[in-house]
Amino acid sequence: MEADLRRFYGVSALTLNWAQIGWLVRHLPREAALAGFDGWTQGDLLQSDMFLVKTGQRHPEDPRVKHQDRLLRARLQVGAVRAERRRKRLGISGSVLRRGRGVTP
């Protein structure tokens, strides 16, 4: 935020009150780091939310959805690595949930 305020307005956040900071941040240009999410402005995000309300589905280009997908994939990958390490430590090869091994359906 401080960098955007200095770059676009030539002021420091330390010299402003909260109302001034809020107004300046809300009116930052599109290329500012704080202007939106992955280049999307607040207006773009609101339009995406309206798309959700009208269709019941998230807009396919909504950066918030893409961000959530990236986080989920990262968590799943971490879980898979932990599970593999645990199986290796316990001397288990493959999945114990496959048919014919361990738990039966």
Secondary structure, DSSP 4 states (H G I P E B T S, - for coil): -HHHHHHHHS--GGGS-HHHHHHHHHT--TTSTTSEETTEEHHHHHHHHHHHHHHSS--TT-HHHHHHHHHHHHHHHHHHHHHHHHHHHHT--S-TTSTTSSS--
